[in-house]
Amino acid sequence: MHKETRLTQKSYTTVYSTEKPTCRKCGRVDCVCDRPRPQVHGPVRVGRETKGRKGAGVTVVTGLAMTDTELKNLLAECKKRLGCGGTLRDGVLEFQGEHRDTLVTFLADRGITAKKSGS
């Protein structure tokens, strides 16, 4: 008559722990989610790279002095506008395909002055 229940990770919470608390977003002890990036000297550059991608072209946006959460929000807006896939790696936005002209105008609409780099 007694119903046996299994404890899952979501069915209980930690009451006391001797470990240091970790951030729920990034999982680190010293949270880096909203920590501002160091100021970048120079303009925002929008270029194209093929290094290490087996010849596949990627549009790269470098020089943005924003926090990680701001970069993620900008990445989501750009991906919707461009209709392509993209990622955030070490403070650099990467988009699949050739989108330099569109990105320069999109960033200018948002008040970010960007220069097209490369040919």
N, C-alpha and C positions, 0 to 999 in steps of 0.2 A: 504494500500500500504506500510505502514511502518512495517518492519519485527521486531518482538519482540525477543530479545535475552536474554537468562538467563545467569546470572553470575555464573560460577562454580569456584571452588577453583583454578583451573589451568588457568582460563581465565584472571585473574588479579594478580597483585603482590602488596605487601604492599609498600606504598610510605613512610610512616613515622609511627613509633611505639615507644611508651614509654617503652615497655617491653625490657628486656635484650635479646640479640640475642642468638639463640639456634643453636647447631651444627646440620648440615643436616644429618650426619651419625647416631649419637647416640641419638639425640633429647634432650640432656642435655644442661644446661646453661654453666656449666664448662665441657668442652669437655674432655673425657677420652679415645678417640679413639686411639691416638698415644702416650699416656703417657706410659712410660716403667713400667713394673711390678717390684716390689722389688726383689732384687737378692735373689735367693733361695740357701740355703746352702745345699750342697750334690748333688749326681748324679741324673740324670733323671731316674725315676722308671717306669717300664711297668708291671702292675699287672692285676689281675682279681678280680672283685667284683660281689656279688649277693645281697648285702644289699638293701632292699626296692624295689626289682624288681621282686618279686614273683618267685624267683628261677632262673630267666633268667640271664645268665652270660654276663658280660660286661668287655671288656678290657679297662683299665684306664692308661693314661700316665700322670704322675705328675712330678713336678719339672722343668718345662720348663720356663726359664726366658726370655720371649718374649713379645712383645706388642700384643694387641688384633688382629690387622690386620695381623701380622705375624703368630699368632696362627690359624687364620681363613684360611690363605693360606696353612699352613701345614696340617690342618684338611682336606681341599679339596683334596690335593695331596694324603694323606693317604687313604681317602675313595675311591678314584679312584684305587689306588694300591690294596687295600684289597677287593674291590667289596662289601662293606657293608655300612650300615648307621652309622652315628656318630654325636656327638654334642660337643659343647664347653660349659662347665659350670664352672664358677669361676676359669678360668685359667687351667682347667683340661680337657684333651681330652678323650672322651668316645666313644668306638666303640662297635657295637653289635656283640657278639660272641667271640670266643677264637682266638686271633690273636697275642699273645705275641711274639712268635718266629719271625714271619714275620715283626712285628713292630720294633723289636730290630735290625734286619738286615737292614731294610729300613732307620731307623734313623742313623745307622752307615754309610750308603752310603751317607747321607746328612751331615756327619761330627759331629753328635750329639752322644756322648757316653751315652748309656743307659744300665741299669741293669734290668734284669728280677727279679721281686719280687714275693713272694708266691711260692707255689708248683706246 
